[in-house]
Amino acid sequence: MDRLAFEVAEMTAEALKQRRHRDAFTAYCSGKLSDGMELVQQCLKTDPDDGRAWELCGLIHYAGKRFQESVNSIEHASALVPLRAVGQACLGHAYAKTNRPRLALNLLSELIENTSISAPLMLQIATGLDAVGRPDLAIRACRRAVDRNPKLAQAHYDLGFYGGKVGVSTSQIESSIRKAINLAPQHSTYRVGLAGLLSENGQTEEAHGLVAHLTNDELASLSCSCCLQRLAKLYRSANDTRRVVVCQQRLLHLATR
């Protein structure tokens, strides 16, 4: 093979690898984990030292709840290439899931000041920090997310949620949740959260008004048992028997799944 032909073949192989990386990441993001893993394995069969493929492998393992395998894959990737922010965040979460909270904390806390991280990924970092007992750092991460995208409703809601864990005033928490509702009024979870806060402060009439029109499907989509219990109590006080029953059925389903 002459030099030109070799260079063309090399470029073609690199282009194929990059395409497989993109396709694997797209499959991962859309929940098609088997398809993503198949593409990753093709990459690793061609090049066992493909660091990006190992990183993707770790992301897919984590999404499939294979947390130790995720740690192994991403740590191996880190020896081959600099990890991207998404890989570092995933590794931090995987450390937390495998009972290594100190490693998780060290890794995730460093990412808070990374200005290249998107607002949604910063919220994932906040989730990981809260999971290792640092809601105060989770608040910092949420504030970074708000700075990056002030119109991201989830960032405002999470700011209020973590604020409740560290003793932030009720008025501040309420303000954050109301911002989330204003930005995404169709998001029933935010209204449920505010209703719970108001009902705890004795504002039951306003609380009920926020959730009085939730459909069965919206109630059945909730996965927070505490929220459902508060809702059932609120609906019971308003003689809303149908919604009380729906909340109780959802609670039973969550307890037995």
Wavefront OBJ file of the C-alpha trace (Angstrom):
o trace
v 0.000 0.000 0.000
v 1.495 3.348 -1.019
v 1.627 6.253 1.413
v -1.410 8.064 -0.001
v -3.554 4.948 0.081
v -2.449 4.268 3.659
v -3.371 7.788 4.752
v -6.790 7.509 3.076
v -7.430 4.171 4.803
v -6.360 5.650 8.133
v -8.697 8.638 7.679
v -11.560 6.330 6.709
v -11.016 4.174 9.812
v -10.953 7.252 12.051
v -14.141 8.592 10.458
v -15.857 5.240 11.014
v -14.765 5.213 14.657
v -16.068 8.741 15.224
v -19.375 7.856 13.586
v -19.743 4.819 15.816
v -19.007 6.981 18.856
v -21.710 9.452 17.826
v -24.215 6.715 17.061
v -23.484 4.940 20.357
v -23.954 8.174 22.320
v -27.196 8.893 20.479
v -28.456 5.383 21.276
v -27.476 5.856 24.932
v -29.308 9.196 25.150
v -32.458 7.694 23.607
v -32.437 4.706 25.966
v -31.439 2.159 23.331
v -28.762 0.691 25.551
v -28.314 -2.618 23.710
v -27.787 -0.830 20.411
v -25.324 1.546 22.025
v -23.358 -1.261 23.647
v -23.195 -3.171 20.382
v -21.598 -0.163 18.669
v -19.180 0.309 21.559
v -18.127 -3.327 21.385
v -17.479 -2.943 17.655
v -15.178 -0.034 18.439
v -13.319 -1.975 21.134
v -12.968 -5.020 18.903
v -11.234 -2.806 16.345
v -9.188 -0.913 18.940
v -9.067 -2.206 22.538
v -7.429 1.079 23.576
v -10.277 3.270 22.312
v -10.696 5.447 25.394
v -13.870 7.161 24.194
v -15.478 3.788 23.596
v -14.591 2.723 27.142
v -16.104 5.965 28.457
v -19.292 5.332 26.494
v -19.312 1.775 27.783
v -19.303 3.156 31.324
v -22.207 5.491 30.599
v -24.251 2.636 29.171
v -23.425 0.332 32.083
v -24.569 3.025 34.522
v -27.835 3.541 32.663
v -28.351 -0.224 32.898
v -27.738 -0.097 36.679
v -24.482 -2.061 36.387
v -22.659 0.372 38.613
v -19.417 -1.516 39.308
v -19.009 -2.240 35.612
v -19.532 1.471 35.000
v -16.734 2.321 37.437
v -14.401 -0.215 35.850
v -15.051 1.027 32.317
v -14.711 4.739 33.034
v -11.624 4.292 35.186
v -10.079 2.322 32.322
v -11.057 5.113 29.923
v -9.374 7.699 32.163
v -6.066 5.898 31.699
v -6.403 6.280 27.922
v -8.027 9.701 27.350
v -9.028 12.758 29.397
v -12.583 12.140 30.536
v -15.310 14.443 29.290
v -17.491 16.171 31.870
v -20.309 13.672 31.307
v -17.907 10.799 31.962
v -16.596 12.400 35.143
v -20.122 13.065 36.395
v -21.160 9.493 35.638
v -18.109 8.154 37.454
v -18.959 10.295 40.478
v -22.489 8.882 40.547
v -21.152 5.357 40.096
v -18.769 5.828 43.033
v -21.739 6.866 45.160
v -23.719 3.819 44.040
v -20.820 1.512 44.943
v -20.353 2.870 48.466
v -17.405 5.159 47.779
v -18.902 8.475 48.891
v -15.586 10.246 49.465
v -14.422 9.574 45.904
v -17.827 10.662 44.624
v -17.716 13.872 46.644
v -14.206 14.767 45.544
v -14.981 14.229 41.876
v -18.394 15.863 41.758
v -17.466 18.901 43.859
v -14.613 19.708 41.487
v -17.065 19.832 38.588
v -19.144 22.639 40.121
v -16.713 25.283 38.886
v -16.341 23.778 35.420
v -17.719 26.506 33.141
v -18.073 24.153 30.167
v -20.757 22.018 31.825
v -24.330 22.466 30.602
v -27.127 23.371 32.992
v -28.856 19.942 32.751
v -25.607 18.114 33.490
v -24.954 20.465 36.408
v -28.306 19.393 37.875
v -27.155 15.773 37.625
v -24.033 16.747 39.539
v -26.269 18.344 42.167
v -28.219 15.085 42.472
v -24.993 13.175 43.068
v -23.791 15.644 45.703
v -27.091 15.368 47.553
v -26.822 11.576 47.396
v -23.541 11.702 49.338
v -24.978 13.978 52.009
v -23.969 17.405 50.704
v -27.150 19.305 49.828
v -25.230 22.527 50.483
v -22.968 21.751 47.536
v -25.994 20.632 45.544
v -27.361 24.155 46.023
v -24.130 25.613 44.636
v -24.436 23.360 41.601
v -28.065 24.438 41.077
v -27.043 28.080 41.232
v -24.451 27.419 38.536
v -27.211 25.796 36.459
v -29.436 28.860 36.915
v -26.545 31.109 35.891
v -26.101 29.083 32.698
v -29.811 28.879 31.869
v -32.143 31.109 33.922
v -35.136 29.690 32.047
v -34.512 26.075 33.086
v -37.446 25.376 35.385
v -35.930 22.264 36.953
v -32.933 24.258 38.189
v -35.197 26.611 40.166
v -37.259 23.745 41.557
v -34.177 21.795 42.630
v -32.764 24.921 44.252
v -35.857 25.069 46.428
v -35.794 21.319 47.095
v -32.202 21.270 48.352
v -32.788 24.534 50.193
v -35.384 22.759 52.300
v -32.701 20.320 53.441
v -30.324 22.978 54.752
v -32.764 25.281 56.531
v -33.386 27.902 53.847
v -36.412 30.041 54.720
v -39.814 28.894 53.546
v -40.270 32.133 51.593
v -37.076 31.485 49.602
v -38.098 27.905 48.894
v -41.556 29.047 47.796
v -40.031 31.706 45.555
v -37.832 29.133 43.791
v -40.706 26.717 43.226
v -42.995 29.468 41.937
v -40.312 30.455 39.419
v -40.258 26.848 38.224
v -44.054 26.809 37.877
v -44.049 30.088 35.961
v -41.444 28.710 33.553
v -43.140 25.317 33.114
v -46.803 25.568 34.180
v -47.566 22.232 32.518
v -45.196 20.388 34.869
v -47.462 18.902 37.549
v -44.578 17.865 39.829
v -43.749 21.490 40.555
v -47.337 22.250 41.576
v -47.343 19.166 43.784
v -44.151 20.342 45.478
v -45.547 23.802 46.170
v -48.832 22.333 47.385
v -46.921 20.201 49.872
v -44.992 23.216 51.129
v -48.114 25.332 51.514
v -50.102 22.594 53.236
v -47.308 22.126 55.779
v -47.661 25.832 56.584
v -51.422 25.606 57.023
v -52.308 27.189 53.665
v -54.505 24.249 52.717
v -56.982 26.122 50.541
v -54.318 27.534 48.236
v -52.489 24.213 48.331
v -55.582 22.335 47.185
v -56.180 24.873 44.433
v -52.790 24.038 42.951
v -53.568 20.327 42.605
v -57.361 20.259 42.412
v -57.359 19.538 38.692
v -54.600 16.930 38.452
v -55.676 13.997 36.316
v -55.439 10.345 37.299
v -52.541 9.922 34.890
v -50.660 12.852 36.404
v -51.111 11.453 39.913
v -50.145 7.959 38.755
v -46.918 9.349 37.288
v -45.657 10.565 40.675
v -42.905 8.485 42.268
v -42.382 10.352 45.557
v -44.181 8.533 48.360
v -43.975 11.525 50.715
v -45.585 13.758 48.066
v -48.373 11.254 47.516
v -49.031 10.945 51.232
v -49.285 14.729 51.583
v -51.575 14.874 48.559
v -53.838 12.144 49.930
v -54.142 14.085 53.191
v -54.867 17.300 51.302
v -57.493 15.674 49.066
v -59.089 14.013 52.077
v -59.494 17.380 53.807
v -61.192 18.688 50.651
v -63.486 15.609 50.410
v -61.906 14.722 47.057
v -62.419 10.974 47.455
v -61.514 9.992 43.911
v -58.075 11.537 44.077
v -57.500 10.115 47.563
v -58.074 6.643 46.118
v -55.734 7.286 43.170
v -52.983 8.449 45.538
v -53.451 5.395 47.761
v -53.327 3.050 44.775
v -50.120 4.692 43.561
v -48.586 4.415 47.035
v -49.433 0.709 47.133
v -47.873 0.209 43.712
v -44.660 1.959 44.785
v -44.481 -0.093 47.980
v -44.822 -3.410 46.187
v -42.853 -2.946 42.956
l 1 2 3 4 5 6 7 8 9 10 11 12 13 14 15 16 17 18 19 20 21 22 23 24 25 26 27 28 29 30 31 32 33 34 35 36 37 38 39 40 41 42 43 44 45 46 47 48 49 50 51 52 53 54 55 56 57 58 59 60 61 62 63 64 65 66 67 68 69 70 71 72 73 74 75 76 77 78 79 80 81 82 83 84 85 86 87 88 89 90 91 92 93 94 95 96 97 98 99 100 101 102 103 104 105 106 107 108 109 110 111 112 113 114 115 116 117 118 119 120 121 122 123 124 125 126 127 128 129 130 131 132 133 134 135 136 137 138 139 140 141 142 143 144 145 146 147 148 149 150 151 152 153 154 155 156 157 158 159 160 161 162 163 164 165 166 167 168 169 170 171 172 173 174 175 176 177 178 179 180 181 182 183 184 185 186 187 188 189 190 191 192 193 194 195 196 197 198 199 200 201 202 203 204 205 206 207 208 209 210 211 212 213 214 215 216 217 218 219 220 221 222 223 224 225 226 227 228 229 230 231 232 233 234 235 236 237 238 239 240 241 242 243 244 245 246 247 248 249 250 251 252 253 254 255 256 257
